[in-house]
Amino acid sequence: MSFEGKSVLVTGGGSGIGAGTAEELARRGARVTIVGRGADRLADTARRIGELVGRPDQVLAHSADVTDEDAVAGAVAAAVEHGGGLDGVVACAGGSETIGPLTQMDTDAWKRTVDLNVNGMMLTLKHSARALVARGGGSFVAISSIAASNTHRWFGAYGPTKSAVDHMVALAADELGASNVRVNGIRPGLIETELVAPILDDPAIAEDYRVNTPIPRIGQADDVAKFAAFLLGDESTWLTGQVVNVDGGQMLRRGPDFTPMLEPLFGADGLRGVMPEEG
């Protein structure tokens, strides 16, 4: 599936799934604009992909914070200029600052996570959808998480915010279908990136993921990138409003057990909601 002549915006494009998706699309000929907060990392990623595909100007690095509306509008404008319009978006920007029992949750960290995952996705959708509509149609792909479909105890705001992303996909698909804009989502499972290195380094947690994943391997960014390319391309033009787990089948079983990592920090009682005594 060629993307020659197509223009795609990828948020969170400096590393992980975003960088993997940008590389996949550039390999297929798309002009890609990658967006993120780390200017140096973005520049390095754009340079690496450009050298890989033999087109130094194929990938544009544009530094922006997706929680800043003016910055998002500027990023979309940059993508339109770079690609001569906008045909697709892969919204990968997201993360979490919260981990641990709800009863001990850092409220400010919760709010920042909601801002990034929910408001950042909304702003990306709001401004990029305008460009897709102006183009006469296109495809928006939101990166959600298996944490939206399977509870992940002690993950704090992450799962609830990704559930909000899933509903946003449905809402936007319903609204934008009349303008030939398709909106779909992907729920990745455990994907081998630098962010999950501590999980994979813990033998007990790594084994818990293994026994709860029918296809017995760790996911790669490429697994998500190839499915994102399908959702962006001409082979899925009657597909919208869908959120698909790309997780090796883990959604058939259960979310991870992080007890081995978190019990030493919060104690067994803390993990079931008991507050520590004030000393």
C-alpha positions in Angstrom: 0.0 0.0 0.0 1.7 3.1 -1.2 1.3 6.5 0.5 3.1 8.5 -2.3 1.6 11.9 -2.4 0.0 11.6 1.0 0.6 13.8 4.0 0.3 12.5 7.5 0.7 14.1 11.0 2.0 11.9 13.8 1.9 13.2 17.4 4.2 11.7 19.9 6.5 11.0 17.0 9.8 11.3 18.6 10.0 7.8 20.0 8.2 4.5 20.6 5.0 3.8 18.7 4.9 7.3 17.2 8.4 7.0 15.8 7.8 3.5 14.5 4.6 4.7 12.8 6.4 7.6 11.2 9.0 5.3 9.8 6.5 2.9 8.4 4.6 5.7 6.6 7.8 7.3 5.3 8.9 3.9 3.9 5.6 3.8 2.0 6.2 7.3 0.6 4.2 9.6 2.8 5.4 13.0 3.7 5.3 12.9 7.5 5.3 15.6 10.2 6.2 14.4 13.6 5.2 16.4 16.7 6.3 16.2 20.3 7.7 18.2 23.2 11.4 17.2 22.8 12.8 19.2 19.9 16.2 17.4 19.9 14.7 13.9 20.0 12.2 14.8 17.2 15.1 16.2 15.0 17.1 13.0 15.6 14.2 10.8 14.7 13.3 12.8 11.5 17.0 12.7 10.4 17.2 9.0 11.0 14.1 8.2 9.1 15.1 10.5 6.3 18.4 8.8 5.9 16.7 5.4 6.1 14.3 6.1 3.2 16.8 8.1 1.2 14.8 11.3 1.3 16.2 13.8 3.8 13.2 16.0 3.6 10.6 13.3 3.9 10.0 13.8 7.7 9.5 17.2 9.2 10.1 17.6 13.0 7.8 20.2 14.6 8.1 20.7 18.4 4.7 21.3 20.1 2.9 20.4 23.3 -0.5 18.9 22.5 -2.1 20.4 25.6 -1.4 23.9 24.1 -4.2 24.7 21.6 -2.2 27.4 19.8 0.8 25.0 19.5 -1.5 22.2 18.1 -3.0 24.6 15.5 0.6 25.5 14.5 1.6 21.9 14.2 -1.4 21.1 11.9 -0.5 24.2 9.8 3.1 23.0 9.5 1.9 19.5 8.4 -0.4 21.1 5.8 2.5 23.2 4.5 5.0 20.3 4.5 2.7 17.9 2.7 0.6 20.2 0.6 -2.5 19.4 2.6 -3.3 16.7 5.2 -4.6 13.2 4.5 -4.1 11.4 7.8 -3.3 11.7 11.5 -1.9 9.2 14.0 -2.3 10.7 17.5 0.2 8.9 19.6 1.0 11.6 22.2 0.1 10.4 25.7 1.3 9.1 28.9 0.8 9.1 32.7 2.2 10.6 35.8 0.1 8.5 38.1 0.8 5.1 39.6 -0.3 3.7 42.9 -3.5 3.3 44.9 -6.4 5.7 44.2 -6.5 6.6 47.9 -3.0 8.0 47.7 -3.3 9.5 44.3 -1.4 12.8 43.6 -4.4 14.9 42.4 -2.3 17.4 40.4 -0.6 14.5 38.6 -4.0 13.0 37.9 -5.1 16.3 36.3 -2.0 16.6 34.2 -2.5 13.1 32.9 -6.1 13.9 32.0 -4.9 17.1 30.3 -2.4 15.2 28.2 -4.5 12.1 27.2 -8.0 13.6 27.0 -7.6 17.3 26.2 -4.5 16.7 24.1 -6.4 14.2 22.0 -9.3 16.5 21.7 -7.2 19.4 20.5 -5.4 17.3 18.0 -8.7 16.0 16.7 -10.3 19.5 16.7 -7.6 21.1 14.6 -6.5 18.3 12.3 -10.1 17.3 11.5 -10.6 20.8 10.0 -7.7 20.1 7.6 -9.0 16.6 6.8 -12.4 18.0 6.0 -10.9 20.8 3.8 -9.0 18.1 1.9 -12.3 16.3 1.1 -11.8 13.5 3.6 -9.1 11.5 5.4 -8.4 9.3 8.3 -7.7 9.9 12.0 -6.2 7.2 14.1 -6.1 7.6 17.9 -3.7 5.5 19.9 -5.5 4.2 23.0 -4.4 1.4 25.3 -5.5 -2.1 26.5 -5.8 -0.3 29.8 -9.0 1.2 28.4 -10.6 -2.2 27.9 -9.0 -4.3 30.7 -8.6 -2.8 34.2 -5.0 -2.1 35.2 -4.9 -1.9 39.0 -2.9 1.0 40.4 -2.4 2.7 37.0 -4.3 5.8 38.2 -5.6 8.1 35.5 -4.2 6.2 32.5 -7.0 3.7 32.0 -9.9 6.1 32.6 -8.3 8.7 30.2 -7.8 6.0 27.5 -11.5 5.0 27.9 -12.3 8.6 27.2 -10.2 8.4 24.0 -12.2 5.4 22.9 -15.5 7.3 23.3 -14.0 10.3 21.5 -13.3 8.1 18.6 -16.9 7.0 18.4 -18.2 10.5 18.8 -15.9 12.0 16.1 -16.6 9.1 13.7 -20.3 9.8 14.0 -19.9 13.5 13.5 -17.3 13.5 10.7 -18.5 10.7 8.5 -20.6 13.1 6.5 -17.4 14.8 5.4 -15.7 11.5 4.5 -13.4 11.7 7.5 -12.9 8.3 9.2 -11.9 8.1 12.9 -10.7 4.8 14.4 -8.5 3.8 17.4 -5.9 1.2 18.3 -5.5 -0.3 21.8 -1.9 -1.5 22.0 -0.9 -4.1 24.5 2.6 -4.4 25.9 4.9 -2.9 23.3 8.6 -3.0 23.7 9.7 0.6 24.0 12.1 2.4 26.4 9.1 3.4 28.5 8.2 -0.2 29.4 11.8 -1.3 30.0 11.3 -1.4 33.8 8.3 -3.8 33.3 10.3 -6.1 31.0 13.2 -6.1 33.4 11.0 -7.4 36.3 10.8 -11.2 35.8 7.6 -11.6 37.8 5.7 -9.0 35.9 7.1 -10.1 32.5 6.0 -13.6 33.2 2.5 -12.3 34.2 2.2 -10.6 30.8 3.4 -13.8 29.1 0.7 -16.1 30.7 -2.0 -13.6 29.9 -1.1 -13.1 26.3 -2.2 -15.9 23.9 0.4 -15.0 21.3 3.5 -15.6 23.3 5.7 -12.7 22.4 6.2 -9.0 23.3 4.6 -6.6 20.9 6.7 -4.3 18.7 6.1 -0.8 17.6 5.9 -2.2 14.1 2.8 -4.3 15.0 0.9 -1.1 15.7 2.5 0.9 12.9 1.3 -1.5 10.2 -2.2 -1.6 11.5 -2.2 2.2 11.7 -1.1 2.3 8.0 -4.1 0.0 7.2 -6.5 2.4 8.9 -5.0 5.3 7.1 -5.0 3.7 3.7 -7.5 3.0 0.9 -8.2 -0.5 2.0 -10.2 0.6 5.0 -12.4 3.4 3.4 -15.6 1.9 4.8 -14.3 1.4 8.3 -14.9 4.1 11.0 -15.8 4.3 14.7 -13.8 1.2 15.6 -11.3 0.6 18.3 -9.2 -2.5 17.8 -6.9 -4.2 20.3 -3.5 -4.9 18.9 -2.2 -6.8 21.9 -1.5 -10.5 21.1 -4.9 -11.4 22.5 -4.4 -10.1 26.0 -7.8 -8.6 26.1 -9.2 -12.1 26.3 -7.6 -12.6 29.7 -6.8 -9.8 32.2 -4.6 -6.8 32.8 -1.2 -7.1 34.4 -0.5 -7.7 38.1 1.9 -5.1 39.3 2.0 -6.3 42.9 5.7 -7.3 42.8 6.7 -3.8 41.8 4.3 -1.7 43.9 3.8 -3.7 47.1 7.4 -2.7 48.3 6.4 0.9 47.8 2.9 1.0 49.2 2.6 -2.2 51.3 -0.1 -4.9 50.9 -2.6 -2.8 52.9 -1.8 0.3 50.9 -2.6 -1.5 47.7 -6.1 -2.3 49.0 -6.8 1.3 49.9 -5.6 1.6 53.5 -4.0 4.9 54.2 -0.6 5.0 56.0 -0.8 6.2 59.5 0.5 9.7 60.0 3.6 9.8 62.2 
